[in-house]
Amino acid sequence: MVLCVDEKSQIQALDRTAPILPMLPGTPQRATHDYTRHGTSSLYAALDITTGKVIGQLHARHRAIEFKKFLTTIDKEVPDDLAVHLVMDNVSTHKTPVIQRWLVAHPRFVVHFTPTSSSWLNLVERWFSELTTKKLQRGAHTSVRALNNDIRGWIKTWNENPRPYVWTKTADQILDSIARYCTRINDSGH
């Protein structure tokens, strides 16, 4: 099983200082620019690239200890007969001695680090984007508990009808596009 793994840390429980006014015919939804902060939460998520199903876990903090708890959750949820390939970035919490020891003790887990500045390769980032734009961006949360309940609800709803993300271009097409972009910015005269 291949899982794209990452964390969305410091998700803020924000509440607008005035109620959000709904969209009406000819009038867009309206919200005040100011808000009250009620704390933060960190979401650890693993996206199964074949099915699109998400394993998620929320924590108050973002450290190797919480990441180890998340790995243990993945270990419990994935059938024992499957090897688990984790695609993730090189963030320091993924490489601590605690995590290295855990991985050695769980040899069915194989880690594949994405290159630096290549978060777009990790498909769970695309899922985080949907969570943000479709659930969090316009949400109002009066507490971290309310925020966490909304995130858990989003995961539950997502997993009722999961859908995998499918690349629409080949690797060569993507690399050619990046090469053209690099040439364009290097030749811009700046």
C-alpha atoms as an extended CHARMM CRD file, in Angstrom:
* protein
*
       190  EXT
         1         1  MET       CA              0.0000000000        0.0000000000        0.0000000000  PROA      1               0.0000000000
         2         2  VAL       CA              1.3070000000        3.4590000000       -0.8960000000  PROA      2               0.0000000000
         3         3  LEU       CA              0.2990000000        6.2930000000        1.4340000000  PROA      3               0.0000000000
         4         4  CYS       CA              1.0900000000        9.9640000000        0.9080000000  PROA      4               0.0000000000
         5         5  VAL       CA              1.7060000000       11.3110000000        4.4090000000  PROA      5               0.0000000000
         6         6  ASP       CA              2.0390000000       14.8290000000        5.7660000000  PROA      6               0.0000000000
         7         7  GLU       CA              0.7920000000       17.1350000000        8.4680000000  PROA      7               0.0000000000
         8         8  LYS       CA             -1.1520000000       20.3530000000        8.2700000000  PROA      8               0.0000000000
         9         9  SER       CA              0.0170000000       22.0940000000       11.3980000000  PROA      9               0.0000000000
        10        10  GLN       CA             -1.2720000000       25.1880000000       13.1570000000  PROA      10              0.0000000000
        11        11  ILE       CA             -4.8130000000       25.0360000000       11.7340000000  PROA      11              0.0000000000
        12        12  GLN       CA             -6.4780000000       27.9730000000       13.4510000000  PROA      12              0.0000000000
        13        13  ALA       CA             -9.8800000000       27.8840000000       15.1010000000  PROA      13              0.0000000000
        14        14  LEU       CA            -11.0910000000       31.2970000000       13.9620000000  PROA      14              0.0000000000
        15        15  ASP       CA            -14.4370000000       32.9050000000       14.6380000000  PROA      15              0.0000000000
        16        16  ARG       CA            -15.5490000000       36.0520000000       12.8370000000  PROA      16              0.0000000000
        17        17  THR       CA            -16.3990000000       39.0290000000       15.0320000000  PROA      17              0.0000000000
        18        18  ALA       CA            -19.7770000000       39.2520000000       13.2740000000  PROA      18              0.0000000000
        19        19  PRO       CA            -21.8960000000       36.4870000000       11.7150000000  PROA      19              0.0000000000
        20        20  ILE       CA            -21.1710000000       35.5220000000        8.0990000000  PROA      20              0.0000000000
        21        21  LEU       CA            -23.9820000000       36.8320000000        5.9230000000  PROA      21              0.0000000000
        22        22  PRO       CA            -25.2310000000       34.2500000000        3.4080000000  PROA      22              0.0000000000
        23        23  MET       CA            -25.1500000000       34.5580000000       -0.3390000000  PROA      23              0.0000000000
        24        24  LEU       CA            -28.3440000000       36.0230000000       -1.8160000000  PROA      24              0.0000000000
        25        25  PRO       CA            -29.3910000000       36.4920000000       -5.4400000000  PROA      25              0.0000000000
        26        26  GLY       CA            -27.0180000000       39.1180000000       -6.8200000000  PROA      26              0.0000000000
        27        27  THR       CA            -25.1010000000       39.4200000000       -3.5230000000  PROA      27              0.0000000000
        28        28  PRO       CA            -22.0150000000       37.3900000000       -2.6010000000  PROA      28              0.0000000000
        29        29  GLN       CA            -21.4980000000       35.8520000000        0.8140000000  PROA      29              0.0000000000
        30        30  ARG       CA            -20.1170000000       38.4880000000        3.1830000000  PROA      30              0.0000000000
        31        31  ALA       CA            -17.8000000000       38.1680000000        6.1540000000  PROA      31              0.0000000000
        32        32  THR       CA            -15.9690000000       40.6290000000        8.3460000000  PROA      32              0.0000000000
        33        33  HSD       CA            -12.2320000000       40.9620000000        7.8730000000  PROA      33              0.0000000000
        34        34  ASP       CA            -11.4840000000       40.5600000000       11.5650000000  PROA      34              0.0000000000
        35        35  TYR       CA            -11.7230000000       37.4820000000       13.7270000000  PROA      35              0.0000000000
        36        36  THR       CA            -11.0260000000       36.0140000000       17.1450000000  PROA      36              0.0000000000
        37        37  ARG       CA             -8.5020000000       33.1940000000       17.5210000000  PROA      37              0.0000000000
        38        38  HSD       CA             -9.4360000000       30.2340000000       19.7160000000  PROA      38              0.0000000000
        39        39  GLY       CA             -6.3240000000       28.0680000000       19.3960000000  PROA      39              0.0000000000
        40        40  THR       CA             -4.8300000000       25.6850000000       16.8780000000  PROA      40              0.0000000000
        41        41  SER       CA             -4.8210000000       22.0420000000       15.8930000000  PROA      41              0.0000000000
        42        42  SER       CA             -2.4650000000       19.8830000000       13.8240000000  PROA      42              0.0000000000
        43        43  LEU       CA             -3.8160000000       17.3160000000       11.3760000000  PROA      43              0.0000000000
        44        44  TYR       CA             -1.7600000000       14.2770000000       10.3990000000  PROA      44              0.0000000000
        45        45  ALA       CA             -3.0990000000       12.5980000000        7.2580000000  PROA      45              0.0000000000
        46        46  ALA       CA             -2.2470000000        9.6310000000        5.0480000000  PROA      46              0.0000000000
        47        47  LEU       CA             -3.8720000000        9.4090000000        1.6210000000  PROA      47              0.0000000000
        48        48  ASP       CA             -4.0840000000        5.9520000000       -0.0010000000  PROA      48              0.0000000000
        49        49  ILE       CA             -3.1180000000        6.7050000000       -3.6080000000  PROA      49              0.0000000000
        50        50  THR       CA             -5.1250000000        3.7620000000       -4.9650000000  PROA      50              0.0000000000
        51        51  THR       CA             -8.4760000000        4.3630000000       -3.2550000000  PROA      51              0.0000000000
        52        52  GLY       CA             -8.2620000000        7.9930000000       -2.1090000000  PROA      52              0.0000000000
        53        53  LYS       CA             -9.2000000000        6.9710000000        1.4510000000  PROA      53              0.0000000000
        54        54  VAL       CA             -7.6630000000        9.1230000000        4.1900000000  PROA      54              0.0000000000
        55        55  ILE       CA             -6.4100000000        8.1060000000        7.6080000000  PROA      55              0.0000000000
        56        56  GLY       CA             -6.3680000000       11.2230000000        9.7850000000  PROA      56              0.0000000000
        57        57  GLN       CA             -5.4640000000       12.1090000000       13.3290000000  PROA      57              0.0000000000
        58        58  LEU       CA             -5.6090000000       15.4270000000       15.1760000000  PROA      58              0.0000000000
        59        59  HSD       CA             -3.1670000000       16.6030000000       17.8330000000  PROA      59              0.0000000000
        60        60  ALA       CA             -2.6650000000       19.7680000000       19.8290000000  PROA      60              0.0000000000
        61        61  ARG       CA              1.0460000000       19.8230000000       18.9980000000  PROA      61              0.0000000000
        62        62  HSD       CA              3.3210000000       19.0690000000       16.0700000000  PROA      62              0.0000000000
        63        63  ARG       CA              6.3140000000       17.0160000000       17.2020000000  PROA      63              0.0000000000
        64        64  ALA       CA              7.9240000000       13.6390000000       16.5920000000  PROA      64              0.0000000000
        65        65  ILE       CA              5.9020000000       12.2040000000       19.4980000000  PROA      65              0.0000000000
        66        66  GLU       CA              2.6310000000       12.9800000000       17.7330000000  PROA      66              0.0000000000
        67        67  PHE       CA              4.0140000000       11.7310000000       14.4110000000  PROA      67              0.0000000000
        68        68  LYS       CA              4.9680000000        8.4250000000       16.0680000000  PROA      68              0.0000000000
        69        69  LYS       CA              1.3920000000        8.0970000000       17.4070000000  PROA      69              0.0000000000
        70        70  PHE       CA              0.1370000000        8.6710000000       13.8770000000  PROA      70              0.0000000000
        71        71  LEU       CA              2.4470000000        5.9870000000       12.4810000000  PROA      71              0.0000000000
        72        72  THR       CA              1.0760000000        3.5970000000       15.1040000000  PROA      72              0.0000000000
        73        73  THR       CA             -2.4600000000        4.4500000000       13.9430000000  PROA      73              0.0000000000
        74        74  ILE       CA             -1.4880000000        3.7170000000       10.3350000000  PROA      74              0.0000000000
        75        75  ASP       CA              0.0540000000        0.4150000000       11.4650000000  PROA      75              0.0000000000
        76        76  LYS       CA             -3.2390000000       -0.5780000000       13.1430000000  PROA      76              0.0000000000
        77        77  GLU       CA             -5.4390000000        0.4590000000       10.1910000000  PROA      77              0.0000000000
        78        78  VAL       CA             -3.4490000000       -1.1490000000        7.3680000000  PROA      78              0.0000000000
        79        79  PRO       CA             -3.8620000000       -4.9400000000        7.0590000000  PROA      79              0.0000000000
        80        80  ASP       CA             -0.8610000000       -6.7950000000        8.5030000000  PROA      80              0.0000000000
        81        81  ASP       CA             -0.0970000000       -8.6320000000        5.2580000000  PROA      81              0.0000000000
        82        82  LEU       CA              0.6350000000       -5.4150000000        3.3240000000  PROA      82              0.0000000000
        83        83  ALA       CA              3.9260000000       -3.5600000000        3.0080000000  PROA      83              0.0000000000
        84        84  VAL       CA              3.4130000000        0.1460000000        3.6940000000  PROA      84              0.0000000000
        85        85  HSD       CA              5.2440000000        2.6520000000        1.4930000000  PROA      85              0.0000000000
        86        86  LEU       CA              5.1340000000        6.1800000000        2.9120000000  PROA      86              0.0000000000
        87        87  VAL       CA              5.6800000000        9.1360000000        0.5850000000  PROA      87              0.0000000000
        88        88  MET       CA              6.5780000000       12.1490000000        2.7200000000  PROA      88              0.0000000000
        89        89  ASP       CA              8.7900000000       15.2180000000        2.9300000000  PROA      89              0.0000000000
        90        90  ASN       CA             12.1130000000       15.6290000000        4.6980000000  PROA      90              0.0000000000
        91        91  VAL       CA             10.8130000000       17.6560000000        7.6540000000  PROA      91              0.0000000000
        92        92  SER       CA             12.8610000000       17.1510000000       10.8060000000  PROA      92              0.0000000000
        93        93  THR       CA             10.0810000000       15.4020000000       12.7690000000  PROA      93              0.0000000000
        94        94  HSD       CA             10.1250000000       12.6030000000       10.1640000000  PROA      94              0.0000000000
        95        95  LYS       CA             13.8030000000       11.8550000000       10.7810000000  PROA      95              0.0000000000
        96        96  THR       CA             14.2740000000       11.9920000000       14.5530000000  PROA      96              0.0000000000
        97        97  PRO       CA             15.8810000000        9.0750000000       16.4160000000  PROA      97              0.0000000000
        98        98  VAL       CA             12.4590000000        8.2020000000       17.8980000000  PROA      98              0.0000000000
        99        99  ILE       CA             10.9640000000        7.8490000000       14.4140000000  PROA      99              0.0000000000
       100       100  GLN       CA             14.0120000000        5.9960000000       13.0650000000  PROA      100             0.0000000000
       101       101  ARG       CA             13.7570000000        3.4620000000       15.9180000000  PROA      101             0.0000000000
       102       102  TRP       CA             10.0290000000        3.0360000000       15.2770000000  PROA      102             0.0000000000
       103       103  LEU       CA             10.6420000000        2.3950000000       11.5760000000  PROA      103             0.0000000000
       104       104  VAL       CA             13.3760000000       -0.1640000000       12.3370000000  PROA      104             0.0000000000
       105       105  ALA       CA             10.9550000000       -1.9480000000       14.6780000000  PROA      105             0.0000000000
       106       106  HSD       CA              8.2920000000       -1.9530000000       11.9070000000  PROA      106             0.0000000000
       107       107  PRO       CA             10.1370000000       -3.2680000000        8.8250000000  PROA      107             0.0000000000
       108       108  ARG       CA              6.9990000000       -3.3980000000        6.6570000000  PROA      108             0.0000000000
       109       109  PHE       CA              7.1900000000        0.4080000000        6.5350000000  PROA      109             0.0000000000
       110       110  VAL       CA              9.3530000000        1.8360000000        3.7400000000  PROA      110             0.0000000000
       111       111  VAL       CA              9.8810000000        5.5990000000        3.5480000000  PROA      111             0.0000000000
       112       112  HSD       CA             10.2530000000        7.5230000000        0.2830000000  PROA      112             0.0000000000
       113       113  PHE       CA             11.2090000000       11.1640000000        0.8520000000  PROA      113             0.0000000000
       114       114  THR       CA             10.1460000000       13.7330000000       -1.7250000000  PROA      114             0.0000000000
       115       115  PRO       CA             12.8690000000       16.1010000000       -2.9390000000  PROA      115             0.0000000000
       116       116  THR       CA             13.1880000000       19.4980000000       -1.2640000000  PROA      116             0.0000000000
       117       117  SER       CA             10.6740000000       22.0570000000       -2.6260000000  PROA      117             0.0000000000
       118       118  SER       CA              8.6000000000       19.3150000000       -4.2290000000  PROA      118             0.0000000000
       119       119  SER       CA              5.5830000000       19.1640000000       -1.9460000000  PROA      119             0.0000000000
       120       120  TRP       CA              3.3870000000       19.0800000000       -5.0550000000  PROA      120             0.0000000000
       121       121  LEU       CA              4.5440000000       15.4820000000       -5.5680000000  PROA      121             0.0000000000
       122       122  ASN       CA              2.8140000000       14.4490000000       -2.3470000000  PROA      122             0.0000000000
       123       123  LEU       CA             -0.8660000000       13.9600000000       -3.2080000000  PROA      123             0.0000000000
       124       124  VAL       CA             -2.0520000000       14.4540000000        0.3680000000  PROA      124             0.0000000000
       125       125  GLU       CA             -1.1610000000       18.1340000000       -0.1820000000  PROA      125             0.0000000000
       126       126  ARG       CA             -3.8910000000       18.2490000000       -2.8380000000  PROA      126             0.0000000000
       127       127  TRP       CA             -6.3200000000       16.7940000000       -0.3110000000  PROA      127             0.0000000000
       128       128  PHE       CA             -5.2460000000       19.4080000000        2.2590000000  PROA      128             0.0000000000
       129       129  SER       CA             -6.0160000000       22.0600000000       -0.3470000000  PROA      129             0.0000000000
       130       130  GLU       CA             -9.5540000000       20.7300000000       -0.7530000000  PROA      130             0.0000000000
       131       131  LEU       CA            -10.0280000000       20.5980000000        3.0140000000  PROA      131             0.0000000000
       132       132  THR       CA             -8.9210000000       24.2230000000        3.2310000000  PROA      132             0.0000000000
       133       133  THR       CA            -10.9660000000       25.6400000000        0.3630000000  PROA      133             0.0000000000
       134       134  LYS       CA            -14.1160000000       23.5870000000        0.8860000000  PROA      134             0.0000000000
       135       135  LYS       CA            -14.2810000000       23.3960000000        4.6800000000  PROA      135             0.0000000000
       136       136  LEU       CA            -11.8780000000       25.5820000000        6.6340000000  PROA      136             0.0000000000
       137       137  GLN       CA            -11.5410000000       28.7790000000        4.6190000000  PROA      137             0.0000000000
       138       138  ARG       CA            -15.0640000000       30.0230000000        5.2400000000  PROA      138             0.0000000000
       139       139  GLY       CA            -15.6340000000       28.2180000000        8.5090000000  PROA      139             0.0000000000
       140       140  ALA       CA            -16.2050000000       29.8230000000       11.8680000000  PROA      140             0.0000000000
       141       141  HSD       CA            -15.0120000000       27.8900000000       14.9070000000  PROA      141             0.0000000000
       142       142  THR       CA            -15.5860000000       29.0460000000       18.4580000000  PROA      142             0.0000000000
       143       143  SER       CA            -13.1630000000       26.4570000000       19.8720000000  PROA      143             0.0000000000
       144       144  VAL       CA            -10.4840000000       23.9450000000       18.9000000000  PROA      144             0.0000000000
       145       145  ARG       CA            -13.0060000000       21.2150000000       19.7280000000  PROA      145             0.0000000000
       146       146  ALA       CA            -15.4410000000       22.6460000000       17.1520000000  PROA      146             0.0000000000
       147       147  LEU       CA            -12.6100000000       22.8780000000       14.5920000000  PROA      147             0.0000000000
       148       148  ASN       CA            -11.5540000000       19.2760000000       15.2570000000  PROA      148             0.0000000000
       149       149  ASN       CA            -15.1660000000       18.0670000000       14.9820000000  PROA      149             0.0000000000
       150       150  ASP       CA            -15.4670000000       19.7650000000       11.5810000000  PROA      150             0.0000000000
       151       151  ILE       CA            -12.2080000000       18.1940000000       10.3750000000  PROA      151             0.0000000000
       152       152  ARG       CA            -13.2460000000       14.7390000000       11.6120000000  PROA      152             0.0000000000
       153       153  GLY       CA            -16.5940000000       15.1980000000        9.8660000000  PROA      153             0.0000000000
       154       154  TRP       CA            -14.8130000000       16.1800000000        6.6410000000  PROA      154             0.0000000000
       155       155  ILE       CA            -12.6300000000       13.0370000000        6.8150000000  PROA      155             0.0000000000
       156       156  LYS       CA            -15.6540000000       10.8100000000        7.5310000000  PROA      156             0.0000000000
       157       157  THR       CA            -17.6290000000       12.3130000000        4.6360000000  PROA      157             0.0000000000
       158       158  TRP       CA            -14.6100000000       12.0690000000        2.3210000000  PROA      158             0.0000000000
       159       159  ASN       CA            -14.0710000000        8.3900000000        3.1930000000  PROA      159             0.0000000000
       160       160  GLU       CA            -17.7260000000        7.5340000000        2.4770000000  PROA      160             0.0000000000
       161       161  ASN       CA            -16.9850000000        8.2560000000       -1.1930000000  PROA      161             0.0000000000
       162       162  PRO       CA            -13.1910000000        8.5130000000       -1.5120000000  PROA      162             0.0000000000
       163       163  ARG       CA            -11.6280000000        9.3150000000       -4.8430000000  PROA      163             0.0000000000
       164       164  PRO       CA             -7.9920000000        9.0260000000       -5.7670000000  PROA      164             0.0000000000
       165       165  TYR       CA             -6.1690000000       11.8790000000       -7.4530000000  PROA      165             0.0000000000
       166       166  VAL       CA             -4.9960000000       10.9790000000      -10.9120000000  PROA      166             0.0000000000
       167       167  TRP       CA             -2.1150000000       12.7160000000      -12.6630000000  PROA      167             0.0000000000
       168       168  THR       CA             -3.3340000000       14.0480000000      -16.0160000000  PROA      168             0.0000000000
       169       169  LYS       CA              0.1670000000       14.4640000000      -17.4480000000  PROA      169             0.0000000000
       170       170  THR       CA              3.0580000000       12.0670000000      -17.7570000000  PROA      170             0.0000000000
       171       171  ALA       CA              6.2400000000       12.5880000000      -15.7520000000  PROA      171             0.0000000000
       172       172  ASP       CA              8.0160000000       13.7080000000      -18.9520000000  PROA      172             0.0000000000
       173       173  GLN       CA              5.3180000000       16.3260000000      -19.6550000000  PROA      173             0.0000000000
       174       174  ILE       CA              5.5920000000       17.6830000000      -16.1090000000  PROA      174             0.0000000000
       175       175  LEU       CA              9.4030000000       17.8190000000      -16.2410000000  PROA      175             0.0000000000
       176       176  ASP       CA              9.2930000000       19.5260000000      -19.6710000000  PROA      176             0.0000000000
       177       177  SER       CA              6.8990000000       22.1240000000      -18.2570000000  PROA      177             0.0000000000
       178       178  ILE       CA              9.2170000000       22.7710000000      -15.3130000000  PROA      178             0.0000000000
       179       179  ALA       CA             12.2080000000       23.0700000000      -17.6620000000  PROA      179             0.0000000000
       180       180  ARG       CA             10.3330000000       25.6260000000      -19.8300000000  PROA      180             0.0000000000
       181       181  TYR       CA              9.4050000000       27.6030000000      -16.7120000000  PROA      181             0.0000000000
       182       182  CYS       CA             13.0060000000       27.6100000000      -15.4590000000  PROA      182             0.0000000000
       183       183  THR       CA             14.2490000000       28.7660000000      -18.8520000000  PROA      183             0.0000000000
       184       184  ARG       CA             11.6430000000       31.5260000000      -18.9410000000  PROA      184             0.0000000000
       185       185  ILE       CA             12.4840000000       32.8820000000      -15.4780000000  PROA      185             0.0000000000
       186       186  ASN       CA             16.2370000000       32.6380000000      -16.0630000000  PROA      186             0.0000000000
       187       187  ASP       CA             15.9170000000       34.5310000000      -19.3700000000  PROA      187             0.0000000000
       188       188  SER       CA             13.6870000000       37.2630000000      -17.9040000000  PROA      188             0.0000000000
       189       189  GLY       CA             16.5740000000       39.7160000000      -17.5520000000  PROA      189             0.0000000000
       190       190  HSD       CA             16.2290000000       40.1300000000      -13.7720000000  PROA      190             0.0000000000
